[in-house]
Amino acid sequence: MRLLALNKPFGTICQFSPHETRASLADWVKVPDVYPAGRLDSDSEGLLLLTDDGALQARIAEPRHKLVKRYWAQVEGEPDEAALQHLAHGVDLGDYVTRPCRAGYIESPAALWPRNPPIRYRAAIPATWIELAITEGKNRQVRRMTAAVGFPTLRLVRVGIGALDIFSLGLLPGDSIELPARSPWDGFAKT
């Protein structure tokens, strides 16, 4: 069994096959026969796990396992406590209602690398950082959640999956590391 952690850069698509206009995982990961355990859209960045083990891939990606994924979202505006409570209790996105999650403010993260290209800056509209810890991972879920409560996401970084954290792994954008072989359930305790 192989398990790799990648800090997926902004603009990279979550596939190994080449793309006409964007970088793909093949530009960053040279290990053969591993596949992403879950996805991050091309506009999102951060921790992505790749494995050659189907059971582990399912354990990481499938919502029924309730594995916590932590995101830092820089949102447009200043969400009030009611907006955070709405996020935490579940948001009706039209096609489904999100599961309850943890949502809270965080300080502007000093440990975070600059994004290339940087997000747009608007002097008249403040930007706020929040953290969401969700157990799902549907298509563009965090972006849709913050937009639904009136605070569109400007930048989205996945900083943790289960007990793994991108900063403790020491990964900069484009860096990957092979994690020690282990039982499929080790290192993925709920947090």
C-alpha positions as a Markdown table, in Angstrom:
| # | Residue | x | y | z |
|---|---|---|---|---|
| 1 | Met | 0.0 | 0.0 | 0.0 |
| 2 | Arg | 1.2 | 3.5 | -0.9 |
| 3 | Leu | -0.1 | 6.7 | 0.6 |
| 4 | Leu | 1.1 | 10.1 | -0.5 |
| 5 | Ala | 0.2 | 13.6 | 0.7 |
| 6 | Leu | 0.3 | 16.5 | -1.8 |
| 7 | Asn | -0.1 | 20.2 | -1.3 |
| 8 | Lys | -2.1 | 20.7 | -4.5 |
| 9 | Pro | -1.4 | 24.1 | -5.9 |
| 10 | Phe | -4.1 | 26.6 | -7.0 |
| 11 | Gly | -5.0 | 26.0 | -10.7 |
| 12 | Thr | -4.2 | 22.3 | -10.7 |
| 13 | Ile | -6.9 | 19.9 | -11.8 |
| 14 | Cys | -7.4 | 16.7 | -9.8 |
| 15 | Gln | -6.6 | 14.2 | -12.6 |
| 16 | Phe | -3.4 | 12.7 | -14.0 |
| 17 | Ser | -4.3 | 13.0 | -17.6 |
| 18 | Pro | -3.0 | 16.2 | -19.4 |
| 19 | His | -5.2 | 19.2 | -19.7 |
| 20 | Glu | -4.9 | 21.9 | -22.4 |
| 21 | Thr | -4.8 | 24.9 | -20.1 |
| 22 | Arg | -4.1 | 23.7 | -16.6 |
| 23 | Ala | -1.5 | 21.8 | -14.6 |
| 24 | Ser | -2.6 | 18.2 | -13.6 |
| 25 | Leu | -1.5 | 16.0 | -10.8 |
| 26 | Ala | 1.1 | 14.4 | -13.1 |
| 27 | Asp | 2.9 | 17.7 | -13.0 |
| 28 | Trp | 3.5 | 17.3 | -9.3 |
| 29 | Val | 3.4 | 13.6 | -8.5 |
| 30 | Lys | 5.8 | 11.2 | -10.3 |
| 31 | Val | 4.7 | 8.0 | -8.3 |
| 32 | Pro | 2.9 | 5.6 | -10.7 |
| 33 | Asp | -0.5 | 3.9 | -10.0 |
| 34 | Val | -1.7 | 6.2 | -7.2 |
| 35 | Tyr | -5.1 | 8.0 | -7.4 |
| 36 | Pro | -6.6 | 10.8 | -5.5 |
| 37 | Ala | -8.7 | 9.9 | -2.5 |
| 38 | Gly | -11.3 | 12.7 | -2.9 |
| 39 | Arg | -11.0 | 15.8 | -5.0 |
| 40 | Leu | -10.2 | 19.5 | -4.8 |
| 41 | Asp | -11.5 | 21.7 | -7.6 |
| 42 | Ser | -8.9 | 23.6 | -9.6 |
| 43 | Asp | -9.6 | 26.8 | -7.7 |
| 44 | Ser | -8.9 | 25.2 | -4.3 |
| 45 | Glu | -5.6 | 24.3 | -2.9 |
| 46 | Gly | -4.1 | 22.3 | -0.1 |
| 47 | Leu | -3.9 | 18.8 | 1.3 |
| 48 | Leu | -4.8 | 16.0 | -1.2 |
| 49 | Leu | -4.1 | 12.3 | -0.4 |
| 50 | Leu | -3.3 | 9.8 | -3.1 |
| 51 | Thr | -3.1 | 6.0 | -2.7 |
| 52 | Asp | -3.0 | 2.8 | -4.6 |
| 53 | Asp | -5.3 | 1.1 | -2.1 |
| 54 | Gly | -9.0 | 1.1 | -3.0 |
| 55 | Ala | -10.3 | 0.4 | 0.5 |
| 56 | Leu | -8.2 | 3.3 | 1.9 |
| 57 | Gln | -9.3 | 5.6 | -0.9 |
| 58 | Ala | -12.9 | 4.9 | 0.0 |
| 59 | Arg | -12.2 | 5.4 | 3.7 |
| 60 | Ile | -10.8 | 8.8 | 3.0 |
| 61 | Ala | -13.3 | 10.0 | 0.4 |
| 62 | Glu | -16.7 | 8.5 | 1.2 |
| 63 | Pro | -18.9 | 10.6 | 3.5 |
| 64 | Arg | -20.4 | 7.5 | 5.2 |
| 65 | His | -17.0 | 7.2 | 7.1 |
| 66 | Lys | -17.4 | 10.7 | 8.5 |
| 67 | Leu | -13.7 | 11.5 | 8.2 |
| 68 | Val | -13.2 | 15.2 | 9.1 |
| 69 | Lys | -11.7 | 17.5 | 6.4 |
| 70 | Arg | -10.7 | 20.9 | 7.6 |
| 71 | Tyr | -10.8 | 24.0 | 5.3 |
| 72 | Trp | -9.6 | 27.6 | 5.7 |
| 73 | Ala | -11.8 | 29.8 | 3.7 |
| 74 | Gln | -11.2 | 33.5 | 3.0 |
| 75 | Val | -14.6 | 34.9 | 2.4 |
| 76 | Glu | -15.9 | 38.2 | 1.1 |
| 77 | Gly | -17.3 | 40.3 | 3.9 |
| 78 | Glu | -17.5 | 39.7 | 7.7 |
| 79 | Pro | -19.8 | 36.8 | 8.6 |
| 80 | Asp | -21.7 | 37.4 | 11.8 |
| 81 | Glu | -22.4 | 34.7 | 14.4 |
| 82 | Ala | -25.7 | 33.9 | 12.8 |
| 83 | Ala | -24.0 | 33.1 | 9.5 |
| 84 | Leu | -21.5 | 30.8 | 11.3 |
| 85 | Gln | -24.3 | 29.1 | 13.2 |
| 86 | His | -26.2 | 28.6 | 9.9 |
| 87 | Leu | -23.1 | 27.0 | 8.4 |
| 88 | Ala | -22.6 | 24.8 | 11.5 |
| 89 | His | -26.2 | 23.5 | 11.5 |
| 90 | Gly | -26.4 | 22.7 | 7.8 |
| 91 | Val | -27.1 | 24.7 | 4.7 |
| 92 | Asp | -29.9 | 24.0 | 2.2 |
| 93 | Leu | -28.1 | 24.1 | -1.2 |
| 94 | Gly | -31.2 | 23.2 | -3.2 |
| 95 | Asp | -30.1 | 19.8 | -4.2 |
| 96 | Tyr | -29.2 | 18.7 | -0.7 |
| 97 | Val | -28.8 | 20.0 | 2.9 |
| 98 | Thr | -25.2 | 19.8 | 4.2 |
| 99 | Arg | -24.5 | 17.8 | 7.3 |
| 100 | Pro | -23.8 | 19.7 | 10.6 |
| 101 | Cys | -20.1 | 20.9 | 10.8 |
| 102 | Arg | -17.8 | 23.0 | 12.9 |
| 103 | Ala | -17.5 | 26.6 | 11.7 |
| 104 | Gly | -15.6 | 29.5 | 13.3 |
| 105 | Tyr | -13.4 | 32.5 | 12.8 |
| 106 | Ile | -9.7 | 32.2 | 12.5 |
| 107 | Glu | -7.0 | 34.9 | 12.4 |
| 108 | Ser | -5.4 | 35.7 | 9.1 |
| 109 | Pro | -3.2 | 32.6 | 8.8 |
| 110 | Ala | 0.5 | 33.6 | 9.0 |
| 111 | Ala | 1.6 | 30.1 | 8.1 |
| 112 | Leu | -0.2 | 30.1 | 4.8 |
| 113 | Trp | 1.8 | 30.6 | 1.6 |
| 114 | Pro | 0.9 | 33.4 | -0.8 |
| 115 | Arg | -1.5 | 32.3 | -3.6 |
| 116 | Asn | -0.3 | 32.7 | -7.2 |
| 117 | Pro | -2.2 | 34.6 | -8.6 |
| 118 | Pro | -3.3 | 36.5 | -5.6 |
| 119 | Ile | -7.0 | 36.9 | -4.9 |
| 120 | Arg | -8.6 | 40.2 | -5.9 |
| 121 | Tyr | -8.3 | 43.0 | -3.5 |
| 122 | Arg | -11.3 | 45.3 | -2.9 |
| 123 | Ala | -10.7 | 48.2 | -0.5 |
| 124 | Ala | -14.4 | 48.7 | 0.2 |
| 125 | Ile | -15.2 | 45.1 | 1.1 |
| 126 | Pro | -13.3 | 43.3 | 3.9 |
| 127 | Ala | -12.2 | 39.7 | 3.7 |
| 128 | Thr | -12.5 | 37.3 | 6.7 |
| 129 | Trp | -10.9 | 33.9 | 7.4 |
| 130 | Ile | -13.1 | 31.1 | 8.7 |
| 131 | Glu | -12.5 | 27.4 | 9.3 |
| 132 | Leu | -14.9 | 24.7 | 8.4 |
| 133 | Ala | -14.6 | 21.1 | 9.5 |
| 134 | Ile | -16.9 | 19.0 | 7.4 |
| 135 | Thr | -17.5 | 15.2 | 7.0 |
| 136 | Glu | -18.8 | 15.4 | 3.4 |
| 137 | Gly | -17.0 | 16.6 | 0.4 |
| 138 | Lys | -19.5 | 17.1 | -2.4 |
| 139 | Asn | -18.6 | 19.2 | -5.5 |
| 140 | Arg | -17.7 | 22.7 | -4.5 |
| 141 | Gln | -19.5 | 22.2 | -1.2 |
| 142 | Val | -17.6 | 24.7 | 1.0 |
| 143 | Arg | -17.9 | 27.4 | -1.7 |
| 144 | Arg | -21.6 | 26.8 | -2.1 |
| 145 | Met | -22.1 | 26.8 | 1.6 |
| 146 | Thr | -20.4 | 30.2 | 2.2 |
| 147 | Ala | -22.2 | 31.7 | -0.8 |
| 148 | Ala | -25.5 | 30.4 | 0.4 |
| 149 | Val | -25.1 | 32.4 | 3.7 |
| 150 | Gly | -24.1 | 35.5 | 1.9 |
| 151 | Phe | -20.2 | 35.4 | 2.1 |
| 152 | Pro | -18.7 | 34.1 | -1.2 |
| 153 | Thr | -15.3 | 32.3 | -0.9 |
| 154 | Leu | -12.3 | 34.1 | -2.3 |
| 155 | Arg | -9.7 | 31.5 | -1.4 |
| 156 | Leu | -10.1 | 27.9 | -0.2 |
| 157 | Val | -7.4 | 25.8 | 1.4 |
| 158 | Arg | -7.8 | 22.2 | 2.7 |
| 159 | Val | -5.5 | 22.1 | 5.7 |
| 160 | Gly | -6.4 | 18.8 | 7.2 |
| 161 | Ile | -7.8 | 15.3 | 6.6 |
| 162 | Gly | -8.5 | 13.3 | 9.7 |
| 163 | Ala | -5.4 | 13.6 | 11.9 |
| 164 | Leu | -3.2 | 14.7 | 9.1 |
| 165 | Asp | -2.3 | 18.4 | 8.8 |
| 166 | Ile | -0.6 | 20.1 | 5.9 |
| 167 | Phe | 1.6 | 22.2 | 8.2 |
| 168 | Ser | 2.9 | 19.4 | 10.3 |
| 169 | Leu | 3.8 | 17.5 | 7.1 |
| 170 | Gly | 5.8 | 20.6 | 6.0 |
| 171 | Leu | 4.4 | 20.7 | 2.5 |
| 172 | Leu | 4.6 | 23.8 | 0.3 |
| 173 | Pro | 2.5 | 24.1 | -2.9 |
| 174 | Gly | 3.5 | 21.3 | -5.3 |
| 175 | Asp | 5.4 | 19.3 | -2.6 |
| 176 | Ser | 4.4 | 15.7 | -1.9 |
| 177 | Ile | 5.6 | 13.2 | 0.6 |
| 178 | Glu | 5.1 | 9.5 | 0.9 |
| 179 | Leu | 3.6 | 8.6 | 4.3 |
| 180 | Pro | 4.6 | 5.4 | 6.1 |
| 181 | Ala | 2.8 | 2.2 | 5.2 |
| 182 | Arg | 0.2 | 1.5 | 7.8 |
| 183 | Ser | -3.2 | -0.1 | 8.4 |
| 184 | Pro | -5.9 | 1.7 | 6.3 |
| 185 | Trp | -7.5 | 3.1 | 9.5 |
| 186 | Asp | -4.3 | 4.4 | 11.3 |
| 187 | Gly | -3.8 | 8.1 | 11.2 |
| 188 | Phe | -7.4 | 8.9 | 10.1 |
| 189 | Ala | -9.1 | 9.2 | 13.5 |
| 190 | Lys | -11.9 | 11.7 | 13.6 |
| 191 | Thr | -10.8 | 15.1 | 14.9 |
